[in-house]
Amino acid sequence: MRNNYNILVVDDEQDLCEILKFNLETEGYNVDTAYSAEKVLEMEVKQYDLLLLDVMMEGMSGFALAKKLKSEPSTANIPIIFLTAKDTENDIVTGFNIGADDYISKPFSIREVMMRIRAVLRRTSTGNAEPSNTLEYEDLKIDLNKKTISVDGEDIAFTKTEYELLKLLLEAPGRVFSRQELINRVWPQDVLVLDRTVDVNITRLRKKIGHYANHIVTRQGFGYYFDA
């Protein structure tokens, strides 16, 4: 995957913008910053491969800006990662309903941000980027074309639900998914699913991935995440 992507960081905390810009440029990305949603509307947003967008800003909010960008054909397909101190389930659902590709709660580590960016770009990149057909952590691998999972080189039998759960967790290492969010994103909308059903499937998933089981971590009272 190429990493000379163009990234726009939008946050009214100028110090945070500069910290992100420095670290992203160190990784080889081309980075611009904007300190308000209104400023973004004056820019050629369609040139960017990814937006890191704060939700709570003076004036137009990040949610409002995202809705506007998603309504314009020239910017509708640009992936968006929300950066925000708002991490309630309703806020997260709102972000994904708008079309966000990921949601990172403040405070966050730079390492987490880098992992999330790589995961989103891997999923969404087109054009000159080389396609990535696998998700992997060490010798735990998902073949996205064949829809298979292997552990230490050995293919393992999984249900579709287990596959989708692991895929979602591996795509966003370090990101905590609530049970309700997992239900919304993995199970069909017309199926009634209880929180206990999520727990049972996670337990089965852990058993099947063997010594990688402890990387699927329970955050008590919040949900699950993959610890890379």
N, C-alpha and C positions, 0 to 999 in steps of 0.2 A: 504493500500500500504506500503510495506516495505521501509525503507529509508537507509538501509546499502548498498547503491549503491556505485560503484566505479566511480569516476568522475576525468577526466583529464582536467586541466586548462592550456591552451596554450596561452601565451602572452609575448611579449618581455619587457613589463613593470613589473619588478620583484615586485615592491611594490603592484601593483594591484593584481598580482598572490597571494601574501601572504594575502592580505585582503580577497580575495575570498576564499582562502583555510581556513582561520580562521573561517569565517562565515559559510561556508558549513560544516566544521567539527563540529561546534557548533550545527548544525541541524541534525547531526548523519551520514553524508556522509563520505565515505573514499575518500580522495582527494590527488592526486599527481599534480605536476606542471612541466611545461617545458617552457623554455624561447625562443624556436625557433622551427620552423617546422622541421628543420633538426634533432633536438634532438628527436622529436617524432618518426621519422623513425627508430631510434635505439631502441625504446621501444616495449614492448609487448602490442600493442594497443588493441588487441582483448579482453583483460581482463576488459576493461572499459565499463560501461553502458551508458556513456554520455561524450561528449567532449564539453567544452566551448572554442571556437577557435577564436582568434583575426584574422582579415583580413590583416591589414597592419603591416607586420613585416619585419625586415631586412632579406635579403636572400629570401628563399621560402615564398610566401604569404600563408595566410590561405586558400584562394580559391584553390591554386595549391595543397596544402596538402589535402584538402577535396576531390578534384578530384581523387587524388591518392588512398586515403583510400576507396572511394566509388568504385574504380575499382578492389579492392582486395576482393575476396569472404569472407575472414575471418573478414574483418572490414566494409564491405559494409552496414551492417544493424545497425551499431552503430549510434545513433542519434547525431546530431551536432547542437549546438546553436552558431551562429556567434556573437562575441562581437566586435564592430567596431565603429569608428567615421565616417565611410562612410555610409550615410543614404539616398543617392539619390535613386530614384525609380529604375534606371538601376542596381545599385549595389544590391538592395534587390532582384530584379528579378534574377540576376546572382546567388546569393546565393541559392535561392530556386530551380533554375534550376539544380544546382550542386547536390542538395539533402538535403539541410539544413532543419531542423525541426523548427527553429525559428531564429530570427534576432533581436538583442538588440543593440540600438545605444548608444554610449557613449556621455555624461556622463549618468550613470544610477544609480538607487537606489538599494541597496542590497535587499530590500523587493521585488522590481520588478524582480530581477534575481531569487530569491527563488520561486516566483510564476510561472515564466516561466519554471524553472527546474521541478517543481512538475507537471505542465501541460504536458510537453513533456514526462516525465517518465510515467505518467499515460496512455498516448496514446500508448507508444511504448514498455512498459515492458512485458516480457514473463517469462517463467521459474517459479521461486519461488514466484514471485510477485502475490499478489491476484488481480484478474481482477477487474477493476473499470468499472461499466456499466452506471454510471451517471456523468454528469457535473452539478455542482450546485453552486449557490451563494445565501446564505440564503435559502429562500423558492422559488427561481427560479431554476427549475430543468429540465434537459434534460435526458431522458432515451435513451441511445445510442442503446439499443437492440430493443426497441419498436418504436423508432423514434418518441417519443412524448415529449411534453413540458408542464410543469405544473407551475402554479403560485399560491402560497399559498394553495397547495394541489389540485387545480382544473385544469384538463386538458384543454388546449386551442387549438383551431383549427389553424393550420399554414399551409402555402404553403411550398413546398419543398425548395424553395429559401429562405424564411424567416427562416426555420429550419437551413439550412446550414450557413446562415449569423450569427445567434445567436451562433451556435456551434463553428464557427471559432473565434468569439469575446470572448466567454467564455473560450476557450482553451488557450488563451493568454491574460489574463487581463493586462491592461496597455500598450499593444503594439498597436501602431497606424498602421492601414491598410489604404493604399491609395485606392481611388475608383478603379483605374486600377487593383490593386492587388486583391481587392474583386471580380472584374469582372473575372480575370484570374482563381481564385480559387473556385468560386461558380457557375458561369454560364458555360454552354457547350461552347467548343471552336468554334463551327460552328455557334454560334448565335451572331448577332450584338447587343451589349449592350452599351447604352450611360451612361455617368456619372449621368444624371438625373434619369435614371432607378434605379440606386443604391440608390439615395436619397429617391425616392418614397418608395422603399422597406424598407429602414431604418425607415421612418416615420410610415409605417404600423406596423412594428415590435415593435416600441416604444409604439404605441397605445395598442397592444395586451398584452404587459407585464406589463401594469398598472403602479403601483408605482415604478417599477424598471426602467421605461423609462429613467429617468435622469442618469442612469448608462451607457447608450450608449451615449458617448460624441463625439461631433463634434470638431475636431482640425482644425480650419480654415486654409485652404490652404494645408492641409495634408490629412485628411481623418477621420476615425472613430476609437474609441477604447472603450473597456469596463472598466469602472472605478470601481474596487473592493475596 
